[in-house]
């Protein structure tokens, strides 16, 4: 066989061939065969210029795809500097070429074109390949759950008597003091400056937020700027929410992004909880790697699914499915300043990144 590695656009391959390869080869139904979603994730991102930059192993003589890794090119802010990064997702190799090294070649090709690379939801077999290529592993992205109305959740959660006591103890006990403002270019710039000064993160500039939140083909997102009524002079907190009411018997609010000045984070958490209560949501979840942000959710009575084993909640919702652990993992690699990226206390990754908030086939047309 004559196998070469390159981007879908390099080979002039129609993206629909890649979508069909995913449909035929991936072990369970996923959203990537859907043309609208695939185009949004792999061709419409701001740095792609409408090119499909996913990486394929291509049999040139047969003109057939033998492997693919979905790639979204995106600036990574590392140690205050913007460099070329990418988010990898959904790596699959044809049975014809498994154990031939094709998968490793794909990873090496991606590393040759980017300075920072991350991937999520890694299975044990793939993890061995990643780590041999210099990647490191975070087994669990911290995930937090706020229970507002426990009754409709009981048949889906795993819980004991301690969890029931804590849910009662952690109920809302006072009205939070916060101001809600529209997201403007200037307010986003101030908030992004705070993020860049304190964290390593994929770009949240105006172009990427528009692509990620306004142009998503299926999900609807709500964006807010939140500040404390007593601390309006500091940078606001950017909050993005997604509402989900198509679940069986309960309503869920997903916190997709939450970043900004530490002084205003308690107000942001208060806003999220009040929003959920006023709009009759039963439960809220939030994925985030940053302890300095997560501490505000913990102090407000959110369960940590990594640590609070008395309460566990499903990770997949269409269909509802409990996993152990009930969150995602991540691999990461950097060509330079690896020690900066490995400082996970300064790494900001949330459900916004990669496919942590990807629709499933069951809810593509429900949301």
MARKE-634876 format. One record per residue: x, y, z of N, C-alpha, C, CB in turn. Coordinates in pm, whole numbers, padded with zeros to 5 digits, always signed. Glycine has a CB too. Example, Ala and Ser with C-alpha at 12.3 -4.5 7.8 and 13.67 -1.06 7.14 Angstrom:
! MARKE-634876
+01319-00569+00780+01230-00450+00780+01320-00330+00780+01131-00447+00905;+01285-00225+00708+01367-00106+00714+01290+00003+00787+01408-00060+00572;
//
This chain:
! MARKE-634876
+00083-00120+00000+00000+00000+00000+00087+00125+00000-00094+00000+00121;+00034+00230-00063+00104+00358-00068+00026+00458+00017+00118+00409-00216;+00061+00465+00148-00013+00547+00243+00063+00676+00272-00038+00469+00374;-00007+00788+00260+00051+00917+00294-00036+00984+00401+00062+01007+00167;+00027+01074+00478-00041+01145+00585-00051+01292+00548+00032+01127+00721;-00168+01350+00565-00186+01492+00536-00325+01537+00573-00159+01522+00389;-00356+01664+00548-00491+01713+00577-00588+01669+00468-00492+01867+00592;-00715+01672+00501-00819+01640+00403-00806+01733+00282-00960+01652+00466;-00783+01862+00308-00771+01959+00199-00644+01938+00118-00773+02100+00254;-00534+01895+00183-00410+01868+00110-00433+01767-00002-00301+01816+00205;-00511+01664+00028-00535+01559-00070-00652+01590-00163-00561+01429+00001;-00721+01700-00140-00837+01733-00223-00952+01638-00203-00797+01734-00367;-00958+01576-00086-01065+01480-00057-01191+01555-00015-01021+01379+00054;-01306+01511-00063-01433+01569-00022-01458+01533+00125-01550+01518-00113;-01494+01632+00205-01518+01608+00348-01626+01503+00372-01557+01738+00417;-01717+01488+00277-01822+01388+00295-01765+01246+00296-01926+01401+00186;-01651+01226+00231-01585+01096+00239-01536+01068+00381-01466+01089+00140;-01488+01172+00448-01444+01157+00587-01563+01130+00676-01368+01283+00634;-01673+01200+00653-01794+01177+00731-01841+01033+00715-01906+01275+00688;-01836+00982+00595-01877+00843+00571-01782+00745+00639-01883+00814+00421;-01653+00780+00641-01555+00693+00708-01587+00685+00857-01411+00746+00686;-01618+00799+00917-01658+00797+01058-01783+00712+01079-01684+00941+01108;-01879+00728+00991-02004+00655+01006-01982+00504+00997-02104+00699+00899;-01893+00464+00908-01871+00320+00886-01774+00259+00986-01819+00297+00746;-01685+00340+01045-01574+00285+01122-01587+00308+01272-01446+00343+01074;-01647+00420+01315-01655+00449+01458-01746+00349+01526-01705+00592+01482;-01715+00313+01652-01780+00201+01719-01922+00231+01765-01699+00159+01835;-01963+00361+01764-02100+00394+01804-02143+00517+01726-02110+00419+01959;-02274+00542+01713-02319+00660+01638-02266+00789+01699-02472+00664+01632;-02220+00880+01613-02172+01011+01657-02223+01118+01563-02017+01014+01665;-02197+01244+01599-02249+01356+01521-02167+01386+01396-02254+01479+01607;-02045+01334+01387-01957+01377+01278-02005+01340+01138-01822+01318+01299;-02083+01236+01117-02137+01216+00982-02238+01322+00939-02202+01081+00975;-02287+01401+01034-02381+01508+01001-02305+01621+00933-02456+01559+01128;-02344+01657+00812-02266+01753+00734-02262+01891+00798-02324+01764+00595;-02374+01939+00853-02376+02072+00914-02282+02079+01033-02519+02109+00957;-02286+01976+01117-02199+01978+01233-02052+01963+01194-02239+01868+01331;-02024+01870+01105-01886+01847+01062-01828+01975+01001-01878+01731+00961;-01904+02040+00916-01857+02163+00852-01828+02270+00955-01960+02214+00751;-01918+02284+01054-01896+02384+01159-01767+02356+01235-02015+02386+01256;-01747+02232+01279-01632+02203+01365-01499+02203+01289-01651+02069+01433;-01497+02153+01167-01369+02130+01100-01340+02220+00981-01364+01989+01055;-01437+02303+00939-01410+02393+00827-01441+02539+00858-01491+02349+00708;-01531+02565+00952-01576+02702+00976-01501+02773+01089-01721+02702+01007;-01414+02703+01160-01337+02767+01267-01254+02882+01209-01246+02664+01339;-01232+02989+01287-01171+03111+01233-01038+03093+01162-01152+03207+01342;-00952+03000+01205-00820+02984+01142-00822+02890+01022-00722+02932+01244;-00937+02832+00990-00940+02729+00885-00958+02783+00744-01050+02632+00914;-01012+02904+00732-01037+02960+00599-01115+02864+00509-00904+02995+00532;-01215+02798+00569-01304+02703+00500-01234+02576+00454-01368+02770+00381;-01113+02552+00502-01040+02431+00467-01063+02323+00573-00889+02460+00452;-01069+02200+00529-01080+02087+00621-00939+02045+00659-01160+01967+00556;-00899+02076+00784-00763+02051+00830-00751+01925+00915-00713+02170+00908;-00856+01843+00915-00844+01714+00982-00736+01631+00911-00980+01639+00983;-00672+01543+00987-00559+01466+00934-00606+01326+00897-00443+01459+01038;-00569+01283+00777-00607+01150+00732-00484+01070+00688-00707+01160+00617;-00496+00939+00702-00403+00846+00638-00471+00805+00507-00369+00720+00731;-00405+00835+00395-00471+00822+00265-00394+00725+00176-00483+00960+00196;-00467+00625+00126-00408+00531+00030-00418+00595-00108-00480+00390+00034;-00306+00646-00157-00307+00730-00277-00353+00653-00399-00169+00786-00301;-00306+00530-00418-00342+00454-00538-00489+00417-00538-00256+00327-00549;-00539+00373-00421-00679+00334-00412-00772+00454-00394-00698+00236-00297;-00712+00570-00357-00791+00688-00322-00892+00656-00211-00865+00741-00446;-00839+00596-00102-00926+00559+00009-00866+00607+00141-00949+00406+00012;-00955+00639+00235-00915+00683+00367-00897+00561+00457-01018+00781+00426;-00783+00558+00528-00755+00445+00616-00746+00488+00763-00625+00378+00574;-00752+00616+00788-00750+00666+00925-00777+00814+00926-00615+00635+00992;-00830+00865+01037-00859+01008+01046-00851+01054+01190-00998+01041+00986;-00802+01175+01208-00809+01245+01336-00871+01381+01310-00666+01258+01403;-00985+01409+01372-01045+01540+01359-00958+01646+01424-01185+01542+01420;-00933+01756+01354-00845+01861+01405-00911+01997+01386-00707+01858+01334;-00916+02074+01494-00959+02213+01488-00841+02300+01529-01084+02240+01579;-00788+02377+01435-00676+02466+01464-00728+02586+01542-00605+02513+01333;-00654+02624+01646-00701+02730+01734-00584+02790+01810-00808+02677+01833;-00577+02921+01825-00468+02980+01902-00471+02933+02047-00475+03134+01896;-00355+02898+02099-00340+02868+02242-00260+02981+02305-00270+02729+02264;-00312+03035+02412-00239+03137+02487-00159+03064+02594-00336+03244+02550;-00027+03056+02574+00062+02986+02666+00166+03083+02719+00130+02865+02596;+00168+03099+02852+00260+03192+02917+00245+03333+02860+00404+03144+02901;+00120+03371+02831+00090+03505+02784+00111+03529+02637+00171+03601+02858;+00155+03426+02563+00182+03443+02420+00090+03354+02338+00328+03410+02389;+00045+03405+02223-00043+03329+02135+00040+03245+02039-00138+03424+02057;+00017+03114+02041+00088+03023+01952-00014+02933+01882+00193+02938+02029;+00031+02862+01781-00060+02777+01703-00085+02647+01779-00001+02747+01563;-00210+02625+01813-00249+02502+01879-00358+02431+01802-00296+02530+02020;-00395+02314+01849-00509+02246+01787-00575+02155+01890-00465+02164+01663;-00704+02134+01868-00783+02041+01945-00808+01918+01858-00917+02106+01993;-00767+01803+01906-00790+01677+01834-00918+01611+01886-00668+01581+01850;-00983+01539+01799-01102+01467+01842-01131+01350+01748-01223+01561+01847;-01179+01241+01808-01236+01127+01734-01136+01068+01635-01363+01170+01661;-01040+00998+01689-00933+00933+01613-00974+00789+01585-00797+00937+01691;-00975+00753+01460-01015+00616+01424-00930+00567+01307-01167+00611+01389;-00890+00440+01316-00806+00377+01216-00878+00255+01160-00668+00337+01276;-00868+00235+01028-00928+00117+00966-00863-00010+01017-00916+00126+00812;-00943-00116+01029-00889-00245+01071-00778-00293+00977-01002-00350+01078;-00780-00247+00853-00680-00290+00755-00538-00251+00794-00712-00232+00619;-00526-00139+00868-00392-00088+00897-00363-00074+01046-00372+00045+00830;-00447-00132+01130-00418-00128+01273-00289-00207+01301-00536-00185+01355;-00214-00158+01400-00087-00218+01440+00023-00205+01334-00108-00364+01474;+00004-00111+01240+00108-00089+01138+00185+00041+01163+00045-00085+00998;+00145+00116+01265+00212+00243+01293+00147+00363+01229+00353+00236+01249;+00038+00342+01155-00030+00455+01089-00081+00556+01192-00146+00404+01002;-00134+00506+01304-00185+00596+01406-00075+00686+01462-00248+00517+01518;+00041+00628+01486+00155+00706+01535+00199+00810+01432+00273+00614+01569;+00195+00774+01306+00230+00870+01200+00135+00990+01201+00228+00801+01062;+00007+00965+01223-00090+01075+01229-00056+01168+01344-00234+01020+01245;-00027+01112+01461+00007+01194+01577+00133+01276+01550+00027+01106+01703;+00235+01214+01495+00360+01285+01465+00336+01398+01365+00465+01188+01411;+00251+01375+01266+00221+01479+01168+00155+01599+01235+00129+01423+01056;+00060+01572+01326-00007+01680+01399+00094+01758+01482-00119+01623+01489;+00184+01688+01549+00285+01755+01630+00379+01841+01545+00367+01652+01707;+00402+01799+01422+00493+01876+01336+00433+02008+01290+00531+01793+01214;+00300+02021+01299+00232+02140+01248+00179+02233+01357+00119+02098+01160;+00191+02194+01482+00133+02273+01591+00230+02279+01707-00001+02214+01636;+00215+02384+01787+00300+02401+01905+00237+02343+02031+00331+02547+01926;+00105+02341+02036+00031+02284+02149-00081+02197+02093-00025+02395+02244;-00097+02078+02151-00201+01986+02106-00272+01927+02227-00140+01873+02017;-00405+01922+02221-00483+01857+02326-00583+01761+02262-00556+01961+02415;-00624+01662+02340-00726+01568+02296-00804+01519+02416-00664+01450+02220;-00929+01482+02395-01019+01449+02506-01083+01313+02485-01128+01558+02520;-01121+01250+02595-01190+01122+02587-01102+01011+02532-01313+01135+02502;-00982+00994+02590-00882+00901+02538-00904+00762+02595-00740+00951+02570;-00908+00660+02508-00921+00523+02557-00784+00466+02592-00992+00434+02453;-00778+00360+02673-00649+00310+02722-00551+00270+02612-00672+00193+02812;-00600+00210+02504-00511+00170+02395-00446+00289+02328-00587+00090+02293;-00525+00394+02302-00471+00513+02239-00377+00588+02332-00584+00605+02194;-00405+00583+02463-00321+00655+02559-00175+00612+02551-00373+00634+02700;-00150+00485+02529-00012+00436+02520+00062+00502+02404-00010+00283+02502;-00009+00521+02292+00054+00585+02176+00083+00731+02207-00037+00574+02052;-00014+00800+02265+00006+00941+02298+00126+00961+02390-00120+00999+02364;+00133+00880+02495+00239+00902+02594+00376+00870+02537+00213+00818+02718;+00383+00777+02446+00512+00749+02380+00556+00863+02290+00502+00620+02300;+00461+00949+02252+00495+01065+02170+00510+01192+02254+00387+01086+02063;+00518+01178+02386+00548+01292+02471+00429+01358+02535+00621+01391+02394;+00308+01307+02513+00188+01364+02575+00182+01325+02723+00061+01317+02502;+00115+01409+02802+00082+01376+02938-00069+01370+02953+00144+01477+03036;-00114+01315+03066-00253+01272+03080-00315+01329+03207-00262+01119+03081;-00435+01383+03194-00519+01419+03309-00637+01324+03308-00566+01571+03304;-00646+01237+03407-00746+01131+03406-00888+01185+03416-00721+01035+03519;-00907+01292+03493-01042+01347+03511-01039+01498+03504-01101+01300+03645;-01113+01556+03409-01139+01698+03415-01239+01720+03529-01193+01754+03277;-01206+01802+03628-01301+01822+03738-01439+01864+03688-01247+01927+03835;-01540+01798+03741-01678+01828+03702-01760+01850+03828-01738+01713+03616;-01844+01952+03825-01919+01993+03942-02069+01994+03910-01873+02132+03991;-02146+01954+04010-02291+01942+03995-02360+02018+04108-02335+01792+03995;-02454+02103+04073-02540+02169+04173-02680+02112+04160-02542+02326+04154;-02728+02050+04267-02863+01993+04268-02959+02098+04322-02868+01863+04354;-03061+02126+04243-03162+02224+04283-03291+02154+04323-03188+02325+04170;-03334+02061+04242-03456+01984+04268-03419+01836+04257-03572+02022+04168;-03405+01770+04371-03348+01636+04373-03446+01528+04326-03302+01603+04511;-03573+01546+04349-03671+01440+04326-03663+01380+04185-03810+01492+04350;-03665+01461+04076-03663+01399+03943-03527+01340+03905-03702+01500+03841;-03423+01364+03985-03290+01312+03954-03264+01176+04017-03186+01410+04000;-03346+01136+04111-03316+01019+04193-03298+00891+04111-03424+00998+04294;-03376+00876+04004-03367+00750+03930-03245+00745+03838-03493+00729+03848;-03175+00857+03825-03057+00860+03738-02927+00868+03816-03066+00977+03644;-02929+00923+03937-02806+00944+04014-02776+00823+04102-02818+01070+04101;-02648+00808+04136-02606+00716+04241-02577+00801+04364-02480+00630+04197;-02642+00773+04475-02629+00859+04592-02655+00778+04719-02726+00978+04583;-02609+00831+04832-02637+00768+04960-02698+00871+05054-02508+00708+05021;-02712+00835+05181-02780+00924+05276-02700+01052+05300-02802+00852+05409;-02565+01044+05291-02485+01166+05307-02518+01265+05196-02334+01132+05305;-02530+01216+05072-02563+01305+04961-02697+01373+04984-02566+01227+04828;-02795+01299+05033-02925+01359+05059-02916+01467+05166-03025+01252+05103;-02836+01442+05270-02818+01543+05374-02751+01668+05318-02736+01487+05490;-02649+01648+05233-02575+01761+05178-02659+01843+05081-02449+01713+05108;-02744+01776+05004-02831+01849+04912-02920+01945+04989-02917+01752+04829;-02975+01897+05101-03057+01985+05185-02973+02097+05247-03127+01903+05296;-02853+02063+05293-02766+02161+05358-02722+02269+05260-02645+02092+05418;-02702+02230+05133-02646+02321+05033-02751+02392+04950-02554+02245+04943;-02876+02387+04991-02979+02460+04915-02954+02610+04923-03120+02427+04969;-03016+02684+04830-03003+02829+04830-03054+02885+04963-03080+02892+04711;-02976+02972+05024-03021+03029+05150-03027+03181+05148-02931+02984+05260;-02984+03244+05040-02993+03390+05034-02986+03433+04888-02880+03458+05117;-03030+03552+04862-03025+03607+04727-02886+03666+04701-03135+03715+04707;-02825+03629+04589-02692+03678+04555-02700+03819+04497-02623+03583+04456;-02596+03898+04523-02590+04035+04475-02499+04041+04354-02541+04131+04586;-02557+04063+04237-02477+04067+04115-02541+04161+04014-02462+03926+04054;-02461+04204+03918-02510+04283+03805-02491+04203+03679-02437+04421+03796;-02589+04206+03589-02585+04133+03463-02576+04233+03349-02709+04041+03446;-02477+04215+03262-02457+04306+03150-02441+04228+03021-02334+04395+03175;-02462+04297+02909-02441+04235+02779-02292+04216+02754-02503+04321+02668;-02261+04119+02668-02122+04096+02626-02091+04194+02515-02099+03947+02579;-01997+04282+02538-01953+04378+02436-01808+04351+02402-01972+04525+02485;-01763+04408+02292-01625+04387+02251-01528+04438+02358-01597+04456+02117;-01558+04553+02417-01468+04610+02517-01469+04529+02647-01506+04755+02545;-01588+04485+02692-01593+04407+02815-01527+04271+02796-01739+04388+02861;-01543+04212+02677-01477+04085+02649-01326+04101+02645-01528+04027+02517;-01279+04212+02591-01135+04237+02585-01077+04246+02726-01106+04366+02507;-01146+04316+02817-01097+04327+02954-01094+04191+03022-01183+04425+03034;-01199+04114+03002-01208+03983+03065-01104+03889+03007-01348+03924+03049;-01083+03896+02875-00980+03813+02812-00841+03850+02859-00988+03826+02660;-00817+03979+02884-00688+04021+02935-00661+03957+03071-00681+04174+02946;-00764+03952+03154-00750+03887+03285-00719+03739+03266-00879+03906+03371;-00790+03674+03174-00769+03532+03149-00626+03507+03103-00869+03480+03045;-00577+03588+03010-00443+03572+02955-00334+03595+03060-00422+03667+02839;-00358+03688+03151-00259+03717+03256-00250+03607+03360-00293+03849+03324;-00355+03525+03370-00360+03429+03481-00366+03283+03439-00477+03459+03565;-00397+03256+03311-00419+03118+03270-00357+03089+03133-00567+03087+03267;-00332+02961+03110-00304+02911+02976-00436+02855+02922-00189+02802+02976;-00471+02891+02797-00606+02858+02750-00614+02872+02598-00710+02949+02817;-00710+02804+02539-00743+02827+02399-00815+02960+02386-00828+02711+02342;-00794+03027+02275-00843+03162+02256-00994+03173+02277-00807+03211+02116;-01031+03275+02352-01171+03315+02367-01192+03454+02309-01214+03311+02517;-01124+03487+02201-01144+03619+02142-01279+03624+02073-01031+03652+02041;-01314+03744+02025-01448+03765+01970-01478+03672+01853-01463+03909+01926;-01380+03651+01765-01402+03565+01648-01431+03421+01690-01280+03570+01555;-01356+03372+01789-01376+03233+01829-01505+03214+01909-01258+03185+01911;-01542+03314+01990-01669+03303+02062-01788+03310+01967-01680+03412+02168;-01776+03391+01862-01883+03397+01762-01898+03263+01693-01857+03508+01659;-01785+03204+01652-01790+03072+01587-01846+02967+01683-01649+03030+01539;-01797+02969+01805-01831+02862+01899-01975+02872+01947-01738+02867+02019;-02024+02994+01971-02154+03009+02035-02264+03061+01944-02140+03100+02150;-02236+03157+01860-02341+03213+01774-02363+03130+01648-02307+03356+01734;-02258+03064+01599-02267+02993+01472-02285+02842+01486-02146+03020+01390;-02300+02793+01608-02318+02649+01626-02444+02605+01552-02328+02612+01777;-02437+02495+01475-02553+02459+01392-02673+02405+01469-02512+02357+01291;-02654+02361+01595-02765+02299+01666-02791+02359+01804-02738+02154+01679;-02688+02386+01879-02708+02433+02015-02729+02584+02021-02591+02395+02102;-02812+02627+02114-02831+02769+02143-02763+02802+02275-02982+02805+02147;-02686+02909+02274-02611+02948+02393-02653+03088+02437-02459+02943+02366;-02646+03112+02569-02673+03243+02624-02547+03294+02694-02794+03238+02723;-02506+03417+02659-02382+03473+02709-02411+03597+02795-02288+03509+02593;-02335+03610+02904-02356+03720+02998-02222+03770+03050-02446+03675+03115;-02220+03895+03092-02111+03950+03171-02164+03978+03311-02052+04081+03105;-02098+03923+03412-02146+03932+03549-02042+04004+03635-02177+03791+03606;-02091+04090+03722-02004+04153+03820-02076+04162+03953-01958+04293+03773;-01999+04176+04059-02056+04202+04190-02103+04346+04196-01954+04173+04304;-02215+04368+04260-02267+04505+04269-02173+04596+04347-02405+04506+04335;-02088+04538+04430-01996+04619+04510-01857+04627+04449-01986+04562+04650;-01833+04556+04338-01699+04552+04280-01703+04568+04130-01630+04421+04316;-01780+04663+04082-01799+04681+03938-01675+04731+03866-01912+04776+03914;-01576+04782+03942-01458+04837+03876-01360+04730+03830-01389+04932+03969;-01372+04609+03883-01283+04502+03838-01341+04436+03714-01260+04398+03951;-01258+04355+03648-01303+04289+03526-01423+04200+03554-01189+04206+03463;-01516+04197+03462-01635+04113+03476-01600+03966+03462-01739+04152+03373;-01700+03882+03482-01688+03739+03457-01776+03704+03338-01728+03654+03584;-01717+03640+03238-01793+03593+03122-01855+03458+03157-01702+03581+02995;-01986+03446+03135-02059+03323+03162-02136+03284+03036-02155+03339+03283;-02123+03159+02997-02202+03105+02885-02278+02983+02934-02110+03068+02763;-02408+02980+02903-02496+02873+02949-02566+02806+02830-02600+02929+03048;-02593+02678+02848-02679+02607+02751-02788+02535+02828-02596+02507+02663;-02912+02557+02785-03026+02496+02851-03062+02365+02782-03147+02592+02851;-03097+02266+02863-03136+02137+02806-03263+02089+02875-03022+02032+02820;-03371+02084+02798-03499+02043+02854-03554+01918+02786-03599+02156+02842;-03474+01857+02697-03521+01740+02623-03490+01609+02695-03459+01738+02485;-03447+01617+02820-03415+01499+02898-03542+01438+02957-03315+01532+03010;-03530+01314+02999-03647+01240+03047-03677+01276+03192-03623+01087+03034;-03766+01371+03211-03815+01399+03345-03744+01508+03421-03808+01278+03422;-03638+01569+03366-03574+01678+03438-03512+01776+03339-03467+01625+03535;-03485+01898+03389-03422+02003+03310-03281+02029+03362-03506+02134+03314;-03187+02044+03269-03047+02060+03307-02990+02187+03245-02964+01938+03264;-02911+02258+03325-02842+02378+03280-02692+02348+03276-02873+02500+03372;-02630+02366+03159-02487+02342+03143-02413+02475+03146-02458+02265+03011;-02315+02487+03234-02224+02601+03232-02111+02565+03137-02169+02635+03377;-02103+02635+03025-02006+02601+02921-01876+02678+02940-02064+02630+02783;-01885+02800+02986-01767+02884+03010-01794+02970+03132-01733+02972+02885;-01689+02995+03212-01700+03086+03326-01559+03133+03361-01770+03016+03449;-01525+03255+03322-01392+03306+03351-01396+03457+03369-01293+03269+03239;-01303+03507+03449-01295+03650+03474-01234+03678+03609-01432+03714+03464;-01247+03802+03655-01182+03847+03777-01227+03765+03897-01211+03994+03802;-01130+03723+03977-01159+03641+04094-01258+03709+04188-01030+03608+04168;-01247+03842+04202-01335+03915+04293-01481+03904+04254-01295+04060+04298;-01507+03879+04125-01646+03872+04077-01696+03729+04057-01658+03947+03947;-01611+03629+04079-01655+03491+04058-01766+03447+04154-01537+03398+04072;-01763+03486+04281-01879+03449+04367-02011+03505+04314-01856+03499+04509;-02006+03626+04259-02128+03684+04201-02172+03604+04079-02106+03831+04162;-02074+03557+03998-02108+03478+03879-02173+03346+03918-01982+03452+03795;-02119+03280+04020-02179+03154+04067-02319+03182+04120-02092+03088+04176;-02336+03291+04193-02469+03327+04243-02566+03352+04130-02460+03449+04330;-02520+03420+04024-02606+03444+03908-02649+03312+03844-02533+03531+03804;-02554+03220+03826-02585+03091+03762-02691+03017+03843-02458+03004+03749;-02674+03014+03974-02769+02942+04059-02906+03009+04058-02715+02933+04202;-02908+03142+04065-03036+03213+04060-03106+03194+03926-03014+03362+04087;-03027+03196+03819-03084+03176+03685-03150+03038+03678-02973+03189+03575;-03081+02938+03730-03136+02802+03726-03263+02792+03809-03031+02700+03777;-03261+02851+03927-03378+02843+04015-03497+02916+03953-03345+02904+04153;-03474+03036+03900-03584+03115+03845-03642+03053+03718-03536+03256+03815;-03558+02979+03644-03605+02916+03521-03638+02768+03537-03502+02932+03413;-03646+02725+03663-03696+02593+03699-03611+02479+03643-03839+02577+03651;-03478+02495+03651-03388+02385+03619-03368+02300+03744-03251+02437+03565;-03349+02170+03723-03335+02078+03835-03189+02057+03876-03397+01945+03800;-03096+02076+03782-02956+02046+03809-02869+02129+03715-02927+01893+03793;-02747+02163+03760-02650+02238+03681-02519+02160+03680-02630+02383+03737;-02444+02163+03568-02310+02105+03571-02208+02199+03508-02309+01971+03498;-02081+02177+03545-01970+02261+03500-01843+02179+03500-01954+02388+03590;-01773+02175+03386-01642+02111+03375-01535+02220+03371-01634+02019+03248;-01432+02210+03455-01326+02310+03451-01201+02256+03519-01372+02442+03519;-01084+02280+03459-00959+02230+03515-00899+02322+03620-00860+02210+03405;-00945+02446+03630-00877+02545+03714-00924+02543+03859-00898+02683+03657;-00837+02509+03954-00876+02511+04095-00917+02649+04145-00764+02459+04180;-00854+02755+04092-00886+02889+04141-01024+02936+04097-00781+02987+04093;-01079+02875+03995-01219+02900+03956-01311+02801+04027-01236+02890+03802;-01269+02675+04030-01353+02571+04088-01383+02594+04235-01288+02436+04071;-01290+02658+04307-01310+02676+04451-01438+02754+04481-01191+02748+04512;-01480+02841+04390-01601+02919+04413-01727+02833+04397-01607+03037+04317;-01720+02731+04311-01833+02639+04297-01838+02545+04418-01821+02558+04165;-01722+02497+04461-01717+02410+04578-01772+02482+04701-01572+02362+04604;-01730+02606+04720-01773+02680+04840-01921+02715+04836-01692+02806+04855;-01982+02704+04718-02125+02732+04706-02209+02605+04706-02151+02810+04579;-02149+02491+04745-02228+02370+04762-02253+02292+04635-02357+02405+04823;-02155+02289+04545-02163+02203+04428-02088+02074+04459-02104+02275+04302;-02144+01961+04418-02074+01834+04432-01957+01828+04334-02172+01715+04409;-01843+01780+04381-01732+01745+04293-01745+01597+04260-01594+01777+04358;-01767+01563+04133-01787+01422+04098-01657+01343+04104-01847+01411+03960;-01542+01412+04111-01415+01342+04129-01392+01304+04275-01300+01429+04079;-01445+01384+04365-01412+01368+04507-01530+01327+04594-01355+01496+04559;-01649+01373+04561-01766+01345+04645-01836+01220+04594-01864+01467+04645;-01783+01105+04633-01834+00979+04579-01972+00945+04634-01738+00867+04611;-02020+01021+04731-02155+00997+04782-02262+01035+04681-02177+01074+04911;-02224+01115+04579-02319+01155+04475-02250+01149+04340-02375+01298+04502;-02306+01070+04250-02253+01058+04114-02368+01076+04014-02181+00920+04093;-02337+01138+03901-02442+01175+03805-02397+01138+03664-02474+01327+03813;-02491+01107+03574-02452+01062+03439-02363+01162+03365-02576+01037+03357;-02280+01105+03280-02190+01185+03195-02250+01205+03056-02052+01117+03183;-02327+01108+03010-02391+01112+02878-02542+01121+02898-02353+00985+02793;-02609+01202+02811-02751+01227+02834-02841+01185+02718-02773+01371+02862;-02786+01149+02604-02870+01108+02490-02809+00983+02426-02883+01224+02384;-02838+00864+02476-02924+00834+02591-02850+00858+02722-02973+00688+02584;-02925+00867+02831-02866+00888+02962-02781+00768+03000-02975+00914+03069;-02656+00795+03040-02561+00686+03065-02465+00727+03176-02483+00650+02935;-02451+00640+03275-02354+00662+03382-02219+00605+03339-02402+00597+03516;-02111+00680+03361-01976+00632+03332-01889+00649+03455-01915+00707+03211;-01783+00571+03462-01689+00580+03572-01549+00605+03516-01692+00452+03659;-01494+00726+03537-01552+00838+03609-01654+00912+03523-01441+00935+03655;-01745+00986+03585-01852+01055+03509-01807+01190+03455-01975+01076+03598;-01691+01191+03392-01636+01311+03332-01540+01270+03222-01565+01401+03438;-01474+01366+03159-01383+01339+03049-01238+01344+03097-01405+01440+02935;-01148+01281+03018-01004+01294+03042-00941+01376+02931-00937+01153+03052;-00814+01408+02945-00748+01491+02845-00600+01454+02836-00764+01641+02878;-00546+01453+02713-00402+01447+02692-00357+01583+02640-00363+01331+02593;-00232+01619+02671-00181+01749+02628-00032+01739+02599-00209+01857+02735;+00014+01823+02506+00154+01824+02462+00190+01964+02415+00178+01719+02348;+00313+02002+02439+00362+02130+02391+00504+02114+02338+00357+02234+02503;+00531+02180+02227+00665+02176+02167+00765+02255+02250+00661+02230+02024;+00721+02368+02306+00805+02450+02393+00728+02482+02521+00848+02581+02321;+00802+02524+02623+00742+02564+02751+00647+02458+02806+00669+02695+02735;+00689+02332+02794+00599+02226+02838+00567+02238+02987+00661+02089+02809;+00666+02284+03066+00641+02296+03209+00531+02397+03239+00769+02336+03282;+00515+02497+03151+00406+02595+03169+00271+02529+03145+00424+02716+03075;+00262+02450+03038+00137+02382+03007+00104+02278+03114+00143+02317+02869;+00208+02213+03168+00188+02108+03268+00148+02163+03404+00314+02024+03282;+00157+02294+03421+00110+02356+03545-00041+02366+03538+00175+02498+03568;-00108+02258+03577-00254+02251+03558-00329+02349+03647-00303+02109+03585;-00261+02406+03749-00327+02509+03830-00353+02634+03748-00244+02542+03952;-00282+02648+03634-00301+02764+03548-00362+02726+03412-00168+02835+03527;-00412+02605+03401-00472+02559+03276-00623+02575+03284-00435+02411+03247;-00680+02648+03186-00824+02669+03182-00883+02593+03063-00858+02821+03172;-00946+02481+03094-01019+02402+02994-01157+02376+03050-00945+02267+02961;-01259+02399+02970-01397+02377+03014-01472+02296+02908-01469+02512+03040;-01602+02290+02925-01686+02218+02829-01685+02285+02692-01829+02208+02881;-01633+02405+02685-01625+02478+02558-01524+02415+02465-01589+02624+02581;-01424+02348+02520-01310+02304+02441-01333+02165+02380-01185+02302+02527;-01282+02149+02256-01291+02022+02182-01435+01974+02174-01204+01914+02248;-01460+01847+02208-01596+01793+02190-01665+01767+02323-01591+01665+02109;-01628+01845+02427-01694+01825+02556-01841+01864+02552-01623+01905+02662;-01883+01941+02453-02023+01982+02443-02080+01946+02306-02037+02133+02469;-02036+01836+02252-02083+01792+02120-02222+01729+02130-01983+01692+02057;-02311+01759+02036-02440+01689+02036-02422+01543+01998-02539+01757+01938;-02515+01461+02041-02518+01322+01999-02621+01307+01887-02551+01227+02119;-02617+01196+01811-02715+01179+01704-02859+01189+01752-02694+01046+01637;-02883+01144+01877-03019+01144+01930-03072+01285+01952-03024+01066+02060;-02982+01384+01975-03035+01517+02003-02993+01621+01899-02989+01563+02139;-02944+01576+01783-02903+01671+01678-03017+01763+01638-02852+01596+01555;-03136+01712+01632-03247+01793+01580-03349+01826+01689-03316+01721+01465;-03311+01808+01815-03401+01839+01925-03367+01972+01991-03398+01728+02027;-03242+02016+01973-03196+02129+02049-03211+02258+01971-03054+02110+02089;
//
